[in-house]
């Protein structure tokens, strides 16, 4: 039996005392306990209609317009989670919205794994399902937050997550800001996931709906100087060789079992061990989307390289503009 309090049971004057408004402590994700999430819910903007003080008449008059909009921000490879306590918290207060940040630890798929969450589906992680389960939990415990459609943003590895989530779950997004993804997925039906979309139905049980994607407000954002190859070209040569060596050693120690078993779940390939200019790849993504009838705003932030502090404010400003256009911001 679940004994956790929901905001519907707590008088509004006690919401902060039980940590259900303001900065919510990190919580274990319901779908995968290796993942956690933090939430900031501005106390003064949370409607009394969703608290223990609500009258029957107030509860009967609830509409989606009463709920706070939700912004989800996904961290990059470096797992910097400080923004939820700093600029993202300030953003929530200033704009009358809730902000959620999931935390996907490194090494989830084994030693040296940094990328599992970016793929949405990996050997041991289904990061898109993890986020959807988190949203279901938020809807249950904070009924005053709108979770059916939300505003998604991310930088670097988080930008990759945001872009791939857009491909697979466009119906859940009101807007998405994709910040500087190093290795994006193109709408290429000749390449397998995560490079292209050839096998998306096999992996996710659904096809990529370009019409649905085109209905989402999209921003691509990157620094004007983000053209340096991460680690340098020699690093990627070394990385390919090292990964090939490790894979060979692993197969020799533990051969694949039931390799021919019918119905075996398809294993998603790792991110490619090649890396070019992020600036060039995001510009190419922008061009290809246009050719597919998918419009996006390309924001190039002057003077910044691969720096979240330079790009994130522009992504958040874009998401704010979309909330304003949708009329969902809760200002005094």
N, C-alpha and C positions, 0 to 999 in steps of 0.2 A: 504493500500500500504506500502511495506517495504522500508523505506528510509535509512536503515543502509548501510554504505559504505562497499564495498568489496575491497580486495587488488588489484583486476583487474582494479579498477577505480582510484587508488591513485598512484601518482609518487613515486618511491622507496625512494626518499629523505624525503618524508613526512610520511612514514609508521609508524615510531616511534612516531611522533608527534600526530597521531590519534590513538595510542595504538593498532596498528595492527601487530606490531612486538615487540620483547622483551617480557617482562612480560605483558600479556594481563589481564586487570582487570576482576574480577569475573563477569560472565554473567549468566543470567537466562536461564535455560534449556528450550528448545522449547516445549517439550512434557509434562513437569510438572514444573510449576513455583516455586514449593517448593524446587526444586533441582537447584543447580548452578554449574558452572564449570570454571576453570581457565586454561590458556594455556600459554606456553612459546614457542615463535617462534624466533629462532636466526636470527637476522636481516641480518647478513653478509652471511647467507646460503640460504636465501629465493630468489629464482630465479627471475630475472627481467622479465622473460617470463610471469609471473603471476601478473605484476603490470601495472600501467597506462603508464609506459615508454616503454612497449613492442611494437615492430613494428609488422606489419602484417606478415612479414616473420617469426619473432620469435614465434608469436602465432601459426602459421601454423606448426611449427616444434616441438610443445610440445609433450612429451611422458611421460610415468610414471616415467622414469628414472630422469626426471627433478624435480619431487616432493620430498619434504622432507618426510622421514618415520615418522610414528607417534607411540609414546609410550604412553599408558594410564596406570596411576597408581591409584589404588583404596585404599582409607583409611581404617583403621580398626575401631573397635567399639568405640575407644576413639576419633575418628574424628580429628586426628592430620593432619592439612593441611599445616603446615609450610614447608615441603619438597619442594613444588612447588616454593618457594622463595629462597631455599637454594640448597641442593644437586641435586634436579631434574632440577633446572634451570642450574646449572653447567654442568650436564650431557647433556642437550640439546645443550649447547654451544660447549662443547668438542667433541660431536659426530655428530653434524650436523643433528639433528632430532628435531621434535616438541614433546613436552610433555604436556599431558592433564591430569587434575585431576578433576573428578566430586566430588561434595560434597552432600552427602545424610544426612540431619539433623536427629537427634533422634526424637522420638515421632511422626513420620509420621503416624503410625497406631494407635495412641492414647497415653495416658500417660504411661510413662515407657517403650515405645517401643524403642529398640535398634537395632533390627535385620531385619526390613522389607526389606532393600536393599539387604541383603545377600541372600534372597530367590529367587530373580529375579521377582517373582510374589507374592504379598501379598494382604491383604484386600483392600488397597487403593493405592498401588504402583506397577508399572511394571518397575523395575529398569533396566532390559535389554533393554526394548523399549526406556526408557529415554536415555540410553547411545547411542543407535543406532540413535535416533533423534538428539542428540548432534553431532554425527559424520556427519550426513547429513548437519547440519548447518555449521560445520567446512568446509566441502567440498564446500559449496556454497560461503562462505565468505573468505576462504583461499584456493583457487583452487590449490595453490602450495604445499598443504599438501596431502599426500596419505592416504585415509581413507577406501578404499575398503577392504584392509587387514592391520591389525595393530598388534602391540606388546603390550601385556597386562600383568600387574603385580599387585600384591596386597599382603598385609600382614594381618594376623589374620582374622578379618571379611572381609577385602578386598581380602584375599586369598580364602575365601569361595565364594565370588562373582566371582572371576576369574575362580575357578574350575567349578562352575555351568554354567557360561557363555560358557566355553569350551564345556560342554555337549550339550548345546542348539544351539550354533552358531559357530561351529568349522570352518565353511567356511570363517568366517571373521577374523580368527586369523592366523598370520604368526608364532607366538610363544607366550607362556604363562608361566609366572613364578608364582607359587602358594606358597606363604609364610605362613607357620604355621597356617593352617586352623584348628580351634578348633573342629568343627563338620562338617566334609566333607560329601559329597554325594557319596555313593558307587554305582557301576553299578549292583545293586541288583534289579532284577525284581519282587521280592516278597515283597518289601517295597515301600511305597508311598513317594513322594517328600516331604521334602528335604532329607530324609534318604536314599531312593532308587529312582528308575526310573520307577516304575510300571505304574504310571499315567501321565508320561511326555506328551504323545500325547494329553490327555484330557486337560492338563493345557496350553501347548504351541502350540498345533496344529501341532506338528512334532515329529518324533521319535528320539531317540538317535542313531546317526550314528557312530558306533565304528570305521569303516573304515576311515571316515573323521577325527575323533579325532586322530587316529594313524598317520595322515599326518602332524599334528601340532607338532612343537618342544616344548617339555614340560619339565619344571623343577619343582621339589618339593624341598623346602628349609625350614630348621628349625634349631633352636639352639640345641646344644647337651644336654643342661640342661633343655630343655622345656618339662619336664615330671611331673611338679607339677600340680595337679588338681586346676583349676582356682577357687579361693574362698574357697577351701577346700571341702571335701565330705559333711560336715554338711550344707554348703551353698546350695548345690543342693537339699538336702532333704527339707530344708526350702522353696526354690524357687518353687519346685513342689507343696508343700502344699499351698503356698500363691497364685500361679496361679490358682489352682483348686478352691480356695475360691473366688477369684475375678471373675472367669468365672461363678461360680454358682450365685453370686450376680448380675452379669450383665444379666444373663438369667432370673432371677426372676424379675428384673426391666423392662426389655424389651424383651419379648419372641420373638423368631425368627418368622418373617413374611414370609408367602408363602413358608414354608419349603418344601412343596411337589410340588412346581411349576416346570413344565418341562422346560428344557433348562437353568435352573439357573446355573450361572457360579460356577464351583467348587472352593471352598475356600481352599487355600493351608494351610497345617498344619504348626504350629509354629516349630521352631527348638526344638529338644528334650531337656528336662530338665534333662539331664544326661551329665556328662563330665568326660572323662578319661584323659590319658596322650596324649598330642598333638603329642609327638614324636612317640608313639606307633601307633596312628591312621594314621599318615602320612606314616609310614613304611608299615602298612597293606595296605593302598591305593596303594602304589608303587608295592607291591607284587601282589595285585589283578589286577592292570592294566597290569602287565607283563603277567599274566595268560590269559588276554583278548587280548593279542597281541598289547598292547599300551605301547610303550617305553617312559620312562621318566628318567631324570637325577635327582638323589636324592643327594642333597647337605646338609650335616650336618655341621653347623658352630660351631666349637669348642669353648667352654667357654661361650656361650650365652644361656640365658633362653628365655623367651618370650619378645624379645626386637627388635623392628623394626630397630633400628640403627645398630644392628648386622647382621640382615638378609637382609634388603633392598639392601645394596651394592652388595651382592652376586646375588640377583635377577636381579639387573640392569646390572651387569657384564654379566650374562647369556643372557639377551636381547640384549646387545651390541654385544656379540659374534654371535648371530643369525643374527643381522643386517649386521655384517661384512660378514658372510657366504652368505647372500642374496645379497651382493654387493650394499646396499642401503645407507650406511652412507655417508654423504656429508662432507668430510674433505678437507682442503685447499690443 
